């Protein structure tokens, strides 16, 4: 589960960065910021899960 969250987080983060760097306009205005934020949140949860596994 932790690995899937990490992969999904990186994918969303990199898509968001790509949209931002290339100035690609999509259906709604701040899509790049939303994707970067969602990716960062998923990576944060993934890190928390990994940390808890190491504590056990």
MDTraj code that builds the backbone (N, CA, C; nanometers):
import mdtraj as md
import numpy as np

residues = "UNK UNK UNK UNK UNK UNK UNK UNK UNK UNK UNK UNK UNK UNK UNK UNK UNK UNK UNK UNK UNK UNK UNK UNK UNK UNK UNK UNK UNK UNK UNK UNK UNK UNK UNK UNK UNK UNK UNK UNK UNK UNK UNK UNK UNK UNK UNK UNK UNK UNK UNK UNK UNK UNK UNK UNK".split()
xyz = np.array([
    [0.0828, -0.1199, 0.0000],
    [0.0000, 0.0000, 0.0000],
    [0.0866, 0.1254, 0.0000],
    [0.1926, 0.1223, 0.0829],
    [0.2807, 0.2390, 0.0918],
    [0.3488, 0.2653, -0.0417],
    [0.3906, 0.1601, -0.1095],
    [0.4584, 0.1750, -0.2388],
    [0.3638, 0.2315, -0.3442],
    [0.2382, 0.1873, -0.3435],
    [0.1401, 0.2384, -0.4397],
    [0.1138, 0.3869, -0.4171],
    [0.1036, 0.4282, -0.2902],
    [0.0852, 0.5703, -0.2602],
    [0.2048, 0.6518, -0.3067],
    [0.3219, 0.5980, -0.2865],
    [0.4434, 0.6676, -0.3271],
    [0.4487, 0.6847, -0.4786],
    [0.4191, 0.5793, -0.5512],
    [0.4205, 0.5861, -0.6978],
    [0.3147, 0.6826, -0.7483],
    [0.1938, 0.6740, -0.6935],
    [0.0863, 0.7654, -0.7347],
    [0.1226, 0.9102, -0.7027],
    [0.1829, 0.9319, -0.5871],
    [0.2246, 1.0663, -0.5488],
    [0.3274, 1.1236, -0.6444],
    [0.4281, 1.0424, -0.6784],
    [0.5305, 1.0901, -0.7717],
    [0.4725, 1.1183, -0.9091],
    [0.3818, 1.0324, -0.9554],
    [0.3214, 1.0535, -1.0874],
    [0.2429, 1.1838, -1.0899],
    [0.1564, 1.2053, -0.9907],
    [0.0792, 1.3297, -0.9857],
    [0.1704, 1.4514, -0.9740],
    [0.2718, 1.4406, -0.8898],
    [0.3650, 1.5515, -0.8702],
    [0.4371, 1.5862, -1.0007],
    [0.4870, 1.4853, -1.0701],
    [0.5613, 1.5100, -1.1937],
    [0.4716, 1.5613, -1.3059],
    [0.3479, 1.5128, -1.3136],
    [0.2538, 1.5661, -1.4130],
    [0.2259, 1.7129, -1.3843],
    [0.2041, 1.7453, -1.2578],
    [0.1802, 1.8846, -1.2200],
    [0.2975, 1.9748, -1.2527],
    [0.4182, 1.9282, -1.2238],
    [0.5380, 2.0066, -1.2553],
    [0.5521, 2.0231, -1.4064],
    [0.5231, 1.9173, -1.4809],
    [0.5291, 1.9261, -1.6271],
    [0.4308, 2.0281, -1.6820],
    [0.3088, 2.0266, -1.6306],
    [0.2090, 2.1251, -1.6742],
    [0.2547, 2.2666, -1.6412],
    [0.3129, 2.2831, -1.5234],
    [0.3580, 2.4154, -1.4799],
    [0.4753, 2.4649, -1.5647],
    [0.5733, 2.3768, -1.5882],
    [0.6916, 2.4173, -1.6646],
    [0.6595, 2.4471, -1.8105],
    [0.5692, 2.3697, -1.8681],
    [0.5360, 2.3874, -2.0095],
    [0.4222, 2.4859, -2.0320],
    [0.3676, 2.5411, -1.9241],
    [0.2550, 2.6359, -1.9315],
    [0.1387, 2.5813, -2.0138],
    [0.1046, 2.4566, -1.9902],
    [-0.0063, 2.3924, -2.0614],
    [-0.1364, 2.4290, -1.9920],
    [-0.2310, 2.4785, -2.0685],
    [-0.3627, 2.5132, -2.0145],
    [-0.4524, 2.3899, -2.0212],
    [-0.5194, 2.3600, -1.9116],
    [-0.6114, 2.2463, -1.9063],
    [-0.7511, 2.2961, -1.8717],
    [-0.8434, 2.2042, -1.8521],
    [-0.9850, 2.2381, -1.8359],
    [-1.0112, 2.3366, -1.7222],
    [-0.9433, 2.3230, -1.6102],
    [-0.9636, 2.4193, -1.5028],
    [-0.8315, 2.4882, -1.4704],
    [-0.8416, 2.6054, -1.4121],
    [-0.7293, 2.6988, -1.4107],
    [-0.6050, 2.6524, -1.3352],
    [-0.6136, 2.6197, -1.2120],
    [-0.4948, 2.5882, -1.1320],
    [-0.4687, 2.4381, -1.1233],
    [-0.4831, 2.3674, -1.2339],
    [-0.4660, 2.2219, -1.2342],
    [-0.3249, 2.1815, -1.1942],
    [-0.2256, 2.2568, -1.2384],
    [-0.0880, 2.2203, -1.2049],
    [-0.0640, 2.2280, -1.0542],
    [-0.1139, 2.3313, -0.9905],
    [-0.0967, 2.3451, -0.8457],
    [-0.1708, 2.2358, -0.7699],
    [-0.2893, 2.2013, -0.8177],
    [-0.3681, 2.0959, -0.7532],
    [-0.2955, 1.9619, -0.7639],
    [-0.2432, 1.9301, -0.8817],
    [-0.1729, 1.8031, -0.8994],
    [-0.0447, 1.7976, -0.8164],
    [0.0281, 1.9074, -0.8116],
    [0.1492, 1.9119, -0.7290],
    [0.1127, 1.8926, -0.5820],
    [0.0069, 1.9589, -0.5373],
    [-0.0369, 1.9460, -0.3985],
    [-0.0830, 1.8058, -0.3641],
    [-0.1632, 1.7459, -0.4515],
    [-0.2095, 1.6088, -0.4269],
    [-0.0926, 1.5106, -0.4241],
    [0.0002, 1.5286, -0.5168],
    [0.1184, 1.4427, -0.5184],
    [0.1988, 1.4553, -0.3903],
    [0.2155, 1.5782, -0.3438],
    [0.2910, 1.6011, -0.2201],
    [0.2205, 1.5388, -0.0999],
    [0.0888, 1.5485, -0.0957],
    [0.0125, 1.4893, 0.0149],
    [0.0259, 1.3372, 0.0141],
    [0.0158, 1.2764, -0.1047],
    [0.0316, 1.1311, -0.1128],
    [0.1719, 1.0884, -0.0715],
    [0.2726, 1.1661, -0.1113],
    [0.4096, 1.1339, -0.0700],
    [0.4268, 1.1484, 0.0807],
    [0.3608, 1.2468, 0.1389],
    [0.3659, 1.2645, 0.2840],
    [0.3048, 1.1442, 0.3555],
    [0.1857, 1.1012, 0.3118],
    [0.1217, 0.9845, 0.3726],
    [0.2086, 0.8598, 0.3547],
    [0.2690, 0.8467, 0.2380],
    [0.3569, 0.7333, 0.2125],
    [0.4751, 0.7335, 0.3091],
    [0.5329, 0.8500, 0.3312],
    [0.6444, 0.8615, 0.4252],
    [0.6036, 0.8294, 0.5674],
    [0.4850, 0.8735, 0.6068],
    [0.4347, 0.8438, 0.7416],
    [0.4148, 0.6935, 0.7582],
    [0.3574, 0.6290, 0.6555],
    [0.3365, 0.4845, 0.6626],
    [0.4703, 0.4106, 0.6720],
    [0.5686, 0.4549, 0.5944],
    [0.7004, 0.3911, 0.5976],
    [0.7658, 0.4100, 0.7343],
    [0.7514, 0.5281, 0.7909],
    [0.8079, 0.5564, 0.9231],
    [0.7437, 0.4678, 1.0293],
    [0.6111, 0.4519, 1.0232],
    [0.5416, 0.3671, 1.1207],
    [0.5845, 0.2215, 1.1074],
    [0.6067, 0.1754, 0.9830],
    [0.6528, 0.0381, 0.9629],
    [0.7911, 0.0167, 1.0229],
    [0.8769, 0.1174, 1.0138],
    [1.0112, 0.1049, 1.0695],
    [1.0091, 0.1069, 1.2216],
    [0.9106, 0.1738, 1.2811],
    [0.8993, 0.1802, 1.4265],
    [0.8573, 0.0461, 1.4858],
    [0.7851, -0.0330, 1.4076],
    [0.7332, -0.1610, 1.4584],
    [0.8392, -0.2674, 1.4702],
])
top = md.Topology()
chain = top.add_chain()
for i, resn in enumerate(residues, 1):
    res = top.add_residue(resn, chain, resSeq=i)
    for name in ("N", "CA", "C"):
        top.add_atom(name, md.element.get_by_symbol(name[0]), res)
traj = md.Trajectory(xyz[None], top)
